[in-house]
């Protein structure tokens, strides 16, 4: 499974990445957390605000920091 954090590397982006990594760790999921900072790549997702969380190509949140429990819920849903 692939989780992508879209954003320029601001403090909010870093916190979202930390939360995503914590969610993966807590679930023991086979997943990779990737930071996408290239504006051209971010634009391809059609998002207007960062940070943004993408799981398996699906945009899950934009413009906010999703918490660990919320991310775990999404990972479980996609893993089914």
Secondary structure, DSSP 8 states (H G I E B T S, - for coil): -EEEEESSS-HHHHHHHHHHHHHHHHHT---EEEEE--HHHHHTTT-SSSSEEEETTEEEEESS---HHHHHHHHHHHH-
